[in-house]
Amino acid sequence: MKKLLTLVLAAGTFLSSTAQEVQQEKVKEYSPYIGDFDPGPLPENYDKPLFGDTHFHTFWSTDAGFLGIEPGPDIAYRAARGEEVTAQSGFKFKLIRPLDFVLLSDHAENLGLSDFIRNEDPLLQKSEAGKRWLEMFKNGEGYNAYLEWARNINTDQINVPEMVETIWGRVVDNAEKYYEPGKFTTFIGYEFTSAPNSNNLHRNLIFRDGAEEALQYFPYSAFDSGNPEDMWKFLAEYEETTGGRVLAIPHNPNFSNGLMFDDKTYEGHELTKEWVETRSRFETIVEVSQMKGDSEAHPNISPDDQFADFVTMSRGNMMGSVEKTDDMLYKEYARYAYLEGLKIERKIGVNPYKFGMIGSTDAHGGISSQRNENYFGKGAFMEPSPGRGDGIMVKGYKEELSIFRGENGAGGLCAVWAKENNRESIFDAMERKEVYATSGTRMSVRVFGGFDFSDNDLDNLVDNGYSKGVPMGGDLEANGQTPGFMIRAQKDPDGANLDRVQVIKGWIDADGNTFEKVFDAAVSDNRKINNAGVCETNVGSTIDYDKATYTNDIGAEELTTYWEDPEFDASQNAFYYVRVLEIPTPRWTLYDKVFFGSEVGEGIKLETQERAYASPIWYNAK
């Protein structure tokens, strides 16, 4: 029965010198890190955060299972904790280093349905749709069953509570089974998949709690309501009843067509203080970097930002039914949401968009891969194969609004400054927004803001940062002084050197107009920053396009600086966040080209510039 769901489907990229040597020896495997590969210990001076993926799926997600994905939760957890596994394509996969924590976020809507069909579970006999879909899969009509399910995605066509109870118990049991406090943290949770008119309003729900609390409620899904405000009510009830705690993590605002960071409620009403406080309580962080696009900034809105065009995927909504317009972008990207938050705060006294930034993968094949040279794609249909970057990944109702394979990023990671590797400590860091997003790199980024810093404090940056100021995600209250920011960025120990550290500032003036500006705060290779706060010299490139490699002959291993705003106005509310860029490196498409000896489609990029986004620090004028 295992092969029952298998359909005929169409079936990254910088390497450290050690990884390059291993790859040459193991030319038959795509992943450079299988077998006896050992990355070695982390450098002694590396200020290590915890890295995790809070968004990836297995065949327990119906959209994955119905489309032939085979890996289940066991493979997902084992791969994430660093074990060697075999992907659906037959290639072996192994991370360069284990992740510290994960949330396996299978979709709540008909959670585990594919597993019931795979096992011909007797509970299916209680559902006419379940019986029909089982027979369709047996008769080789699995894709038609998927279309029947997908075309009525807002309705629970199964409606068998015993199935929900059974599969939720298994979800919780699996998370508990693989939880190793101090070594590998697994969170209980799932994805709430609201998509009104194909506009993405998805959230990943992550629980601080264990089985005792989590099992008291079944997953809340879009079958219950597609309105995120109703979902917040459910979370409030859960917390009040169980004494537990939970967060909702929005993702892919770039496919929401202006709804994710709107200035009105889901039903079109004016925002209230209560609405803002509720959203701020449950949505402290947002996933801004992943395979299906980066949501930090957009080149159409920030034309003066030379690095704004990164994994830009913004033609339309999730299913390509409505074309994107520039006015939608203002309410989809983190930078402009922060600006919108300042305007809303001016109007009603509270800011709904004081969120931190994280990254994750949104992989649907049970394998959380984040690096370009080790990219195993969105699912089985995008695992390593010649020409996998060509063609359409999600066909839009309007084909020109489709999501194209070659656009995909390698992934993303959630980086957390937590004292301990356990659910409580990591969750609490997310709640206070002491987190940052990366595009998949494991660079280390520290940011502190305060009024009493100086260059001398950099020698003991962490202790001075906490004692004299606030970390990323914090607030600074006006006291008549100019705030300063201590910043330390360290390269991924297994990756590329750093190009530069930037500070992105946003502010609102007395007339309610908002502004943004990008400052270069530190740059590598003795380049200069001019009086306008800009380094006009690019770092260059060492990419070898024939070998899909690079060297660290340029850039810096570490960039540490103390920065003050040269244009500070004490009367203006503002936010500051740090963006760190690596030197240019090969992209997964170039790695594919070299590995498979295949051509890459016209217009598909072969290089990238990996990055990290620190959660902002807000300055609140009196």
C-alpha positions in Angstrom: 0.0 0.0 0.0 3.0 2.3 0.6 3.3 3.0 -3.2 -0.4 3.7 -3.6 0.1 7.4 -3.3 3.1 7.6 -5.7 2.2 9.6 -8.7 4.2 10.2 -11.9 5.9 13.5 -11.0 8.7 15.4 -12.6 10.8 13.5 -10.7 22.8 24.7 -3.7 25.8 26.1 -4.1 28.8 27.2 -2.3 31.1 24.7 -0.8 33.7 25.1 1.9 37.1 23.7 0.8 36.5 20.6 2.9 33.1 20.0 1.5 34.4 20.5 -2.0 37.0 17.7 -1.5 34.3 15.4 -0.1 32.0 16.1 -3.0 34.8 15.2 -5.5 35.1 11.8 -3.8 31.4 11.1 -3.7 30.3 12.2 -7.1 27.4 9.8 -7.2 25.6 11.6 -4.3 24.2 15.1 -4.5 24.6 16.0 -0.8 28.3 16.8 0.1 27.9 15.7 3.7 26.9 12.0 3.6 29.1 9.3 4.9 32.0 10.1 7.2 31.9 13.9 6.5 32.8 15.8 9.7 32.6 19.6 9.7 34.7 19.7 12.8 34.1 21.8 16.0 32.8 25.3 15.9 35.5 28.0 16.3 36.1 29.0 19.9 35.2 32.6 19.3 31.9 31.8 17.4 29.0 33.4 19.3 26.6 30.6 18.7 22.8 31.1 18.5 20.4 28.2 18.2 19.3 27.5 14.7 16.0 25.8 13.7 13.3 25.3 11.2 9.7 26.2 12.4 8.0 25.4 9.1 8.3 22.1 7.1 6.0 19.3 6.1 5.6 15.5 5.5 3.1 13.4 3.7 0.8 14.0 6.7 0.0 17.3 5.0 -2.7 16.5 2.6 -1.4 18.8 -0.1 1.9 16.8 0.1 0.6 13.3 0.6 -2.0 13.5 -2.2 0.7 14.6 -4.6 2.9 11.7 -4.0 5.2 12.8 -1.2 6.3 9.7 0.8 8.6 10.7 3.7 6.8 10.9 7.1 7.6 12.4 10.5 10.3 9.9 11.4 12.4 10.8 8.4 11.8 14.5 9.0 12.9 14.4 12.6 15.9 12.1 11.9 17.2 14.3 9.1 16.7 17.5 11.2 18.8 16.1 14.0 21.6 15.3 11.7 21.1 11.7 10.7 21.7 10.4 7.1 18.4 9.6 5.4 17.4 8.5 1.9 15.2 11.1 0.1 12.3 10.0 -2.1 14.4 10.6 -5.2 16.9 7.9 -3.9 19.6 10.4 -3.2 21.0 10.3 0.4 20.7 13.5 2.4 22.5 14.8 5.5 22.8 18.2 7.0 26.2 19.8 7.4 25.4 20.2 11.1 22.2 19.1 13.0 19.5 21.7 13.7 19.0 22.7 17.3 15.2 22.8 17.1 12.2 22.2 14.8 8.5 22.6 14.5 7.0 20.0 12.1 4.1 22.1 10.9 1.9 19.8 8.8 -1.3 21.4 7.7 -4.2 21.2 10.2 -6.8 20.8 7.4 -7.4 17.0 7.1 -4.2 16.5 9.0 -2.8 13.0 8.3 -5.5 12.0 5.7 -2.9 10.6 3.4 -1.7 8.3 6.2 -5.2 7.0 6.7 -5.5 6.3 2.9 -2.1 4.7 2.8 -3.0 2.3 5.6 -6.6 1.8 4.4 -7.7 2.8 7.9 -11.2 1.5 8.8 -12.0 5.0 10.0 -12.2 6.0 6.3 -15.4 4.0 6.1 -17.1 6.6 8.2 -16.6 9.2 5.4 -18.1 9.0 2.0 -15.3 11.2 0.6 -12.7 9.1 2.4 -14.0 5.8 0.9 -14.2 7.4 -2.6 -10.7 8.8 -2.5 -9.3 5.5 -1.3 -10.8 3.8 -4.3 -9.6 6.5 -6.6 -6.0 6.0 -5.4 -6.3 2.2 -5.8 -7.5 2.8 -9.4 -4.6 5.1 -10.2 -6.7 8.3 -10.0 -4.9 9.8 -7.1 -4.4 13.2 -8.8 -8.1 13.5 -9.5 -8.7 12.8 -5.8 -6.3 15.6 -5.0 -8.2 18.0 -7.3 -11.5 17.1 -5.7 -10.0 17.8 -2.3 -8.2 21.0 -3.3 -11.2 22.5 -5.1 -13.3 22.3 -1.9 -10.4 23.1 0.4 -12.4 25.4 2.7 -14.8 22.5 3.6 -14.1 19.5 5.7 -15.2 16.8 3.3 -14.1 14.0 5.7 -15.7 15.3 9.0 -14.8 12.3 11.1 -13.7 13.6 14.6 -12.1 10.2 15.5 -9.6 10.7 12.7 -8.6 14.1 14.0 -8.2 12.7 17.5 -6.2 9.8 16.3 -3.8 11.8 14.1 -3.3 14.6 16.6 -2.3 12.1 19.2 0.3 10.8 16.8 1.6 14.3 16.1 2.1 15.0 19.8 3.6 11.5 20.4 6.2 12.0 17.6 7.2 15.4 19.0 7.6 14.0 22.4 9.5 11.0 21.1 12.2 13.1 19.5 12.5 15.8 22.1 15.9 15.8 23.8 16.2 18.8 26.0 19.6 20.3 25.9 20.4 18.7 22.6 17.4 18.7 20.1 14.1 20.5 20.7 10.9 19.5 19.0 7.9 21.8 19.3 4.3 20.6 19.1 2.3 22.5 16.5 0.8 22.7 13.0 -0.1 25.1 10.2 -3.4 27.0 10.1 -4.0 27.4 6.4 -6.3 30.3 5.7 -6.3 31.5 2.1 -9.4 33.6 1.3 -9.7 34.0 -2.5 -6.2 32.3 -2.7 -4.6 35.2 -0.7 -2.2 33.7 1.8 -3.0 34.2 5.5 -1.3 31.1 6.8 0.1 30.8 10.3 2.3 28.2 11.9 1.1 27.5 15.5 3.9 26.7 17.9 3.2 25.5 21.5 5.5 26.0 24.4 3.8 23.1 26.1 4.0 19.3 26.2 1.5 16.6 25.6 -0.6 17.2 28.8 -1.7 20.7 27.5 -1.6 20.1 23.8 -3.9 17.1 23.8 -6.7 19.1 25.5 -7.6 20.7 22.2 -7.7 19.5 18.6 -5.9 21.6 15.9 -7.7 24.7 14.9 -8.0 24.8 11.1 -9.5 26.9 8.3 -12.4 24.5 8.4 -13.3 26.1 11.8 -12.8 29.6 10.4 -10.5 31.3 7.8 -10.5 34.5 9.9 -7.2 34.7 11.9 -9.1 36.8 14.5 -11.2 33.7 15.3 -8.0 31.7 15.5 -6.6 34.2 18.1 -9.8 33.7 20.2 -9.1 29.9 20.1 -5.5 30.5 21.2 -6.7 32.7 24.1 -9.2 30.0 25.2 -6.4 27.4 25.0 -4.1 29.4 27.2 -6.8 30.2 29.7 -8.0 26.6 30.0 -4.6 24.8 29.9 -2.3 27.4 31.4 -0.1 26.8 28.3 1.3 29.3 25.8 1.2 29.4 22.0 2.3 31.7 19.2 1.1 32.1 15.7 3.8 32.7 13.0 2.6 34.3 9.8 4.5 33.4 6.6 4.7 34.2 2.9 3.1 37.7 3.3 4.4 38.1 -0.3 1.5 36.0 -1.5 -1.2 37.7 0.6 -2.0 40.4 -2.0 -1.9 43.1 0.7 -3.9 41.3 3.4 -1.1 40.2 5.8 -0.3 43.6 7.2 -3.4 45.5 6.4 -4.7 48.6 8.1 -8.1 47.1 8.7 -9.5 43.8 10.1 -10.2 40.6 8.2 -13.8 41.8 7.7 -12.9 45.3 6.7 -13.5 47.2 10.0 -11.3 49.9 11.5 -8.5 48.6 13.8 -9.1 48.9 17.5 -6.7 48.9 20.4 -8.0 45.5 21.5 -7.4 44.1 18.0 -3.8 45.3 18.0 -3.1 44.1 21.5 -4.4 40.6 20.6 -2.4 40.3 17.4 0.7 41.6 19.2 0.2 39.0 21.9 0.1 36.0 19.6 2.1 37.1 16.6 5.4 38.3 18.0 7.5 37.0 15.0 7.0 36.6 11.2 8.7 34.3 8.8 10.2 36.6 6.1 12.7 34.3 4.4 12.0 30.9 2.9 11.9 28.9 -0.4 8.8 30.6 -1.8 10.2 34.1 -1.6 11.8 36.7 0.7 9.5 39.2 2.4 11.9 41.8 3.8 11.7 44.5 1.1 10.8 44.9 -2.5 12.7 46.6 -5.3 9.6 48.4 -6.6 9.1 50.2 -3.3 12.8 50.5 -2.3 14.5 51.3 -5.7 17.5 52.9 -3.9 18.2 49.7 -2.0 20.6 47.7 -4.3 20.0 44.6 -2.2 16.2 44.7 -2.0 15.7 42.3 -5.0 16.3 39.0 -3.3 14.2 35.9 -4.0 11.5 38.2 -5.2 8.3 36.3 -5.9 5.4 38.7 -6.2 3.4 38.4 -9.4 0.2 37.5 -7.7 -1.4 35.6 -4.8 -0.7 32.0 -3.8 -2.7 30.4 -6.6 -2.0 33.1 -9.3 -5.6 34.2 -9.5 -5.1 38.0 -9.0 -2.2 40.0 -10.3 -0.1 41.9 -7.8 -0.1 45.8 -7.7 2.4 48.0 -6.1 -0.1 49.3 -3.5 -0.4 45.7 -2.2 3.3 45.4 -1.6 3.2 48.0 1.1 1.1 45.6 3.2 3.1 42.5 2.4 6.8 43.2 3.2 8.3 43.5 6.7 9.9 46.8 6.1 6.7 48.5 5.0 4.7 46.7 7.7 7.0 48.3 10.3 6.3 51.7 8.6 2.6 51.0 8.5 2.8 50.1 12.2 4.2 53.6 13.0 1.2 55.2 11.2 -1.3 53.0 13.0 0.3 53.8 16.3 0.0 57.5 15.5 -3.7 57.0 14.9 -4.8 54.7 17.8 -1.9 54.7 20.2 -0.6 51.2 19.7 1.5 49.5 17.0 0.3 46.1 15.7 3.5 45.4 13.7 6.2 45.3 16.3 7.3 41.8 15.3 10.6 40.0 15.0 11.9 38.3 11.9 12.7 34.7 11.3 13.3 32.3 8.4 12.4 28.7 7.7 12.1 26.4 4.7 8.4 25.5 4.0 9.8 22.2 2.6 7.0 19.7 1.8 9.1 16.6 1.3 10.0 15.8 4.9 13.6 17.2 4.4 14.6 20.5 5.9 17.4 21.6 3.6 18.6 25.2 3.8 21.9 25.4 2.0 22.4 26.0 -1.7 25.0 23.2 -2.1 22.7 20.8 -0.3 19.3 21.8 -1.7 16.7 19.1 -1.8 13.9 21.4 -2.8 10.2 22.0 -2.0 9.3 18.3 -2.3 10.0 15.1 -4.2 9.2 16.9 -7.5 12.1 19.3 -6.8 14.7 17.0 -5.4 18.0 16.9 -7.3 17.5 16.0 -10.9 18.7 17.5 -14.3 16.6 20.6 -15.2 14.6 20.7 -12.0 14.9 24.5 -12.0 12.9 24.7 -15.3 9.1 25.1 -15.5 6.3 25.7 -13.1 6.1 24.7 -9.4 2.5 26.0 -8.7 0.4 26.7 -11.8 -1.6 29.8 -11.4 -5.2 30.3 -12.6 -3.5 32.8 -14.8 -0.4 30.9 -16.1 1.8 34.1 -16.2 1.1 34.4 -12.4 2.5 31.0 -11.6 5.2 30.2 -9.1 8.3 29.1 -11.2 10.7 26.5 -9.9 13.9 28.4 -10.8 12.8 31.3 -8.6 12.9 29.3 -5.3 15.3 30.2 -2.6 17.4 27.5 -0.9 15.4 27.9 2.3 15.7 29.8 5.5 16.5 29.4 9.2 15.2 30.8 12.5 18.0 31.9 14.7 17.3 32.4 18.4 19.3 33.8 21.3 18.2 31.4 24.0 20.2 30.3 27.1 19.1 26.7 26.9 18.1 24.4 24.1 14.6 23.5 25.3 11.0 24.4 24.5 10.7 27.0 27.3 13.9 29.0 26.6 13.5 29.0 22.8 9.8 29.9 23.0 10.5 32.7 25.4 13.1 34.2 23.1 10.6 34.1 20.3 8.1 35.8 22.5 10.5 38.6 23.3 11.6 38.8 19.7 15.3 38.1 20.4 15.5 36.3 17.1 16.7 36.8 13.5 16.1 35.4 10.1 18.6 34.0 7.7 18.3 32.8 4.1 19.8 29.5 5.2 23.3 30.6 6.3 24.3 30.1 9.9 26.0 33.4 10.5 25.9 34.8 14.0 24.4 38.3 14.5 24.2 40.2 17.7 22.5 43.7 18.0 22.1 45.8 21.1 20.6 49.4 21.3 21.1 51.9 24.1 22.0 55.4 25.2 25.1 54.7 27.2 27.3 52.7 24.7 30.6 53.7 23.3 33.3 52.0 21.2 34.9 50.7 24.3 31.8 48.6 25.1 32.5 46.4 22.1 35.2 44.6 24.0 32.5 43.0 26.2 29.6 43.4 23.8 27.1 40.9 25.2 27.4 41.8 28.9 27.5 45.5 28.2 24.6 45.1 25.8 22.3 43.5 28.3 23.3 45.7 31.2 23.2 49.1 29.4 20.7 48.5 26.7 18.2 46.2 25.0 18.8 43.3 22.5 17.1 42.9 19.1 13.4 43.0 19.5 13.5 45.5 22.3 12.3 49.1 22.8 14.2 52.3 23.7 12.2 55.0 25.4 13.3 58.6 24.7 15.5 60.2 27.3 17.0 63.2 25.4 20.0 61.3 24.1 20.9 59.8 20.7 20.7 56.0 20.7 23.7 53.9 19.7 23.8 50.3 18.4 26.5 47.7 19.0 26.6 45.1 16.2 28.6 42.0 15.8 28.3 39.7 12.8 30.3 36.5 12.4 30.5 34.3 9.2 28.9 30.9 9.0 31.8 28.7 10.1 31.1 26.5 7.2 30.2 29.2 4.7 31.2 32.5 3.1 32.8 35.6 4.4 30.9 38.7 5.1 30.4 41.6 2.7 28.8 44.3 4.9 26.6 45.1 7.8 23.7 47.5 7.2 21.3 49.4 9.4 17.8 49.9 8.0 16.0 52.8 9.6 12.3 53.7 9.3 10.6 56.7 10.8 7.5 58.9 10.9 7.5 62.7 10.9 5.2 65.2 12.5 2.9 65.2 9.6 2.5 61.4 9.6 4.7 60.8 6.6 6.9 57.7 6.8 10.5 57.3 5.4 13.2 54.6 5.1 16.9 54.7 4.7 19.6 52.1 4.4 23.0 52.8 6.0 26.2 50.8 5.6 27.5 50.4 9.1 30.6 48.2 8.5 32.2 46.9 5.3 35.0 44.4 4.6 38.3 44.7 2.8 39.1 48.3 3.9 36.4 49.8 1.7 35.1 53.2 2.7 31.7 54.4 3.8 31.0 58.0 2.6 29.4 60.8 4.5 25.9 59.7 3.3 26.4 56.3 5.1 27.0 54.4 1.8 29.8 52.2 0.6 29.9 52.7 -3.2 32.3 49.9 -3.8 31.0 46.3 -4.3 32.9 43.5 -2.6 33.5 41.6 -5.9 33.2 37.9 -6.5 35.3 34.8 -6.4 32.7 32.4 -8.0 34.1 29.8 -10.4 31.1 29.2 -12.7 32.7 26.0 -14.2 33.0 24.3 -10.8 30.2 25.9 -8.7 32.7 26.9 -6.0 34.0 30.1 -4.5 36.9 31.2 -2.2 37.0 33.3 0.9 39.8 35.5 -0.5 37.5 38.5 -0.1 35.2 39.6 2.6 35.6 39.4 6.4 35.2 36.6 8.9 33.7 39.1 11.4 32.4 42.6 11.3 31.9 44.4 14.6 30.9 48.1 15.0 29.3 50.7 17.1 26.9 52.9 15.1 24.9 56.0 15.8 22.2 57.5 13.7 23.7 60.6 12.0 20.2 61.9 11.2 18.5 61.3 14.5 15.5 63.4 15.5 14.4 62.8 19.1 10.8 63.7 18.3 10.2 61.0 15.7 9.2 57.4 16.4 11.6 55.1 14.5 12.8 51.5 14.1 16.2 50.2 13.3 17.1 46.7 12.1 20.3 45.1 10.9 20.9 43.3 7.6 24.1 41.4 7.1 25.2 40.2 3.6 27.7 37.5 2.7 30.0 37.8 -0.4 28.4 36.4 -3.6 28.3 32.6 -3.8 27.0 30.0 -6.2 23.2 29.3 -6.2 21.6 25.8 -6.2 20.9 26.3 -9.9 24.7 26.5 -10.7 25.4 23.6 -8.5 22.8 21.6 -10.5 24.4 22.7 -13.7 27.8 21.5 -12.7 26.6 18.3 -10.9 24.3 17.1 -13.7 26.0 18.7 -16.7 22.7 20.2 -17.7 21.8 23.6 -19.0 19.9 26.2 -17.0 16.9 27.9 -18.3 17.1 31.5 -19.6 16.7 34.1 -16.9 17.4 31.8 -14.0 20.0 33.2 -11.6 23.2 31.3 -11.0 24.6 33.3 -8.0 23.2 34.6 -4.7 24.2 36.8 -1.8 23.0 35.1 1.4 21.9 37.3 4.3 20.4 37.7 7.7 17.8 40.1 9.1 17.9 41.0 12.8 14.6 41.8 14.6 14.3 45.6 15.0 14.8 47.8 18.0 12.1 50.5 18.2 12.8 54.1 19.4 9.7 55.5 21.1 9.6 59.3 21.3 7.8 60.9 24.1 
